[in-house]
Structures are given as C-alpha cells and as structure tokens.
Amino acid sequence: MPIQRKLLEQVRNGIPNEDGLNKAKAPIYEALLDYRKKKESSFHVPGHKNGQAYESIGGAGMLSEVMEIDVTEITGTDDLHHPEGVIQDAQQLAADCFGAEESYFLVGGSTVGNLALILTVCTTPGDILLVQRNVHKSVLHGLMLAGANAVFLQPQIDSLSGLATAPTAAIVAATLKAYPHAKGVLLTMPNYYGMGTDLTPIAEVCHRNGVPLLVDEAHGAHYGHHPSLPASALSCGADGVVQSTHKMLSALTMGSMLHVQGSRLDRALLRQRLAMVQSSSPSYPVMASLDLARRQLHQGGAATFTTGLAAVSAFKRGLAELPRFGLLQPPQQPKCPACVAAAGHDAPPATAMAGAYATQDPFKAVIYDGTGVLGGYELQRQLEAQGCIPEMSDERYVVLLFSLGSTAEDAKHLLSALQHISILGVDAYHNQHNMLVMKDAVEFFTWNIIQDSVSTLVPFSMKPVSADAVECIPLAQCAGRVAAEMIIPYPPGIPLLYSGEAITEESYERLLALEAVGAKCHAATDPDLHHIMVFKNDRKQEYS
C-alpha cells in the first residue's frame, strides 16, 4: 500500500499519526457526549439543568439536545482559560490541521481574536500599529482599547472592479521605514468579496523589520485545504491569524480560531489577553462545534469540499447562459503569442496576474447586473423575494456565499431565481421608484473605505466624548465637519467614519447614498442616517 494511502487510512480509522495525534478524535465533543450519557444530577450552572427547566412548559424543542451538552467547567470538561485536558487536546489537533504552532479556540467570533492580537502587540498607550483603513470595526475597537496610534496604509485597487485589496509590500516597507518603532502590521485577507493577493512578500518585509504580520482571515478558514483554494495566511508567513470557523467551515456561529507561529508574538501575554476579552463561561456547544469542524476537515482533507465546489461550478456554468449577469473574477494573463505559435495550438488556461487582485475564493460568487439597471441592493431584494438569501450587497455587487455544505439543488434554485429576474426585462425596473433612487445615487462600495496615501498618526482612545463638545446636525450639512461617532455599514462592518475623522466630500456623498438606499449602519445615533453627530466647531481635540 502506498505510504500516502496508508496514512490516509490510518487517519480515517482513528490510528494516531507519528506525532501521537488521532485526527479522528473530537475530544471536547466526545467528553460532552459522555456527560450527557451519564445522566448525572447537576448541581452547577447553567440554570436550565440540562434542559430540565423547560420540561414543565413542554420542553425546549429543538434546543433540548443542545442543552444536554451545554455544560460548564466541571471535572472532565477542562477549562478554556487554563486547558489541560480535552480542550488542550482539541486545540493541538486544530494546530496540526491548520498548520499552526499553537491554536486557540474563540467563542466570541473573530472579534475577540482581533482584540487579543492588538492588545498583545500594543502594550503601551501611543504604540503604533500599521493597518488597512478598510478593516473590520473590531480592529478599530482594539486600537481604542489599547490606546494605540494607527497608521492607515494605502491599499491596492483592482482597476476593473474598483475594489480595494491589501497594500503592496513596497508601501508596507516604506511605512515601516517612516515609523521604525511600529509594533506590527495588521491586514485583512481575503476581503468580503473573496478577493486577495499574495501575502508572502509583505510577511518577508515585516520580518526583515522585526515586526509581526497579523492577518484578519475571518473569511479564509478553508484556505489552503484544497488545490482550488488560495493559500492560507499562515503558509504565507503570517505570525498571528484569526479565522471565523463558522463562516466558511461548519462551526456554530461565534466559533472561531486564532493561530500563531514563530517567536514574534508573546504567547503568554496573548493567552492573558484572550482571557480578558473572552467570557469566563465559554459555550461548550460552540467549542464542540469547533472540534467537529476541525475533525471534518482533518479526516476528509480536500475531499471535504468536493460537493460544495461542484455546486459552485454548476452555478457558474448556468450563470454563463444568463448574459445579463456578470461574475467578478481576477484579471487573466494574456496568452503569450510566441508560446502559442511554438505550441501550434492555444496556450493552457491563463492564470491570475500578481497584483491587486490575484486570487478569488471560489466559494464567493460575486455577481452584478451587466445592464446597470439593478444595483446590488435591489438585486439582493429580488433574490430574497425568490427565496435566495445572499450574504451581502453594495451599490453594484451581490455576494453569494457557497461552502462545503452547498449542494447542486442550491445552485439550481439560485439559477432559477436569476432566470426569473432576468426574463422580467430591463424596462420593468425603470419605472420603480427605488431604482430611480439607485440610479441617481453616488456609486461606492462599503468595503472601499480607503485613502489615497498613507495616513499620518491617528490616535485612538477610550476617552468618552463629552456631550458638550458635540452636536447632532442634518446629514446634508455634515460635509467638512468632524465625525463624533462611528458610522458602520453592516455588512461588512467596516467603519465609513470613526469618531474624530474628518468628513470629506467623498465620504459625505457616500453617507448620502447610504441614507438613500436605507442601508443598515451600526453605531449611528440615528439608525436612519438622517442626522449625524459631529464635534462643535470641529474641535477634534475635545476627543483626542
């Protein structure tokens, strides 16, 4: 039997590998099953007592099985903040699966991972961290908690879609030279649309300068586990990586992981920071789901994604027969005429060019109306009316998220919905009032919260804003003022404005567009965005 096949059989049959790790095990989940089987009397939290609290009113229905394993730190279930048993075993298996030196389970989503990483590298108020401007709100919250100074990096822009990805290695190198005392670099990869580029050159720049590369890889937990998927941030050299296992793998919502490698992060401090930002009563069902998601991937390997990728392929083939709709894809290298002539036939399929947009997550199908009649928000509404619920939309694009759980039936349903929308015709939409609003609105993308150059130092603080220093004004009057609150379109959860940021003409137009389409915004005092909080007389020093 070939050695690779032998090892695969060992894994599937539960035989430990040479490191003594049994990939077929799910230590936390199995401990919880043992707990449920014993039917012991509970004299500990939680108060529902294995679901018994609901029996007098007809039971807990679908939740009853979950409640039977919803336990706390008792003998046999270990302690997330001081793991010595099943949680330690589960985290070691996760590290082996994802290629990390150490992995930590997160029960508060990628948010707590981002917070912990920032609080680990920025230990003194005023420490400098280089970050993308188009980061998740949790990154800005981490900067606030640390009292850190941010330097926002200029991203690359894909020329065809107009969407931003990561900055270039040259930009990172030049900024580190300008700020030699910076504590690290934090980037997001992939972006919400599944777009990415090679992080290896950036990791090399960071390491030459003696700082860690931190990556919010919330949407890339599956990366590196199939030939059709982009490389993972860890394999590109990142030091600390946060992944939302619940987003693109199969954990329960809020189940995420933090992976580390190398010596550039103080791991003892990181564990202490994680204990600060995570609950002291973590959810055991969430941790068990992380355990199971890892086991599914560990045992199945690349085959785990076969059904999901087949569903995506079926959708893309069908979409090609609906000329009204386009698909966001990386630019392709042109065929080399000399190579074609030498070969006497067409060159092999082109590969993506290096640069702003080099990789695309195949599970993120980003579509748009090629006629320009339906904007992204309206196309999402039309799809939802047909029973297909997208991940998100912006002015132009709709993000459709497939996964290892997607099926051919899902693809068929989606294609049927798009066909229905398409055959209604272009003219039918021109008479809709909301489409007139869409056509007149300024086109922008909620992911593209960027600047044209590297910023100066931007201080963040937990100091509350004084009520005497701010005022609420109509949105139409805010251009040129300084924001006194965060405005966060959600999804994707990237702040359009943070408190203390000047409201430029561009951001003003974006605010008006958000107001016009009724977009959801977190943190805004006026959820309808008809008004906004600004500093009186633009006295930003009142905040900073």
Helices and strands as residue ranges (DSSP letters): H 3-12, H 27-38, G 52-57, G 61-63, H 64-68, H 86-98, E 102-106, H 109-121, E 128-132, H 137-146, E 149-153, H 169-178, E 185-188, E 195-196, H 200-208, E 213-216, E 240-243, H 245-248, E 256-260, H 267-277, H 284-300, G 301-305, H 306-319, E 325-327, H 337-343, E 359-360, E 364-369, H 376-385, E 392-393, E 398-401, H 408-423, H 427-430, H 433-440, E 458-459, G 467-469, E 470-474, G 475-477, E 488-489, H 505-517, E 521-522, E 531-535, G 536-538, G 540-542
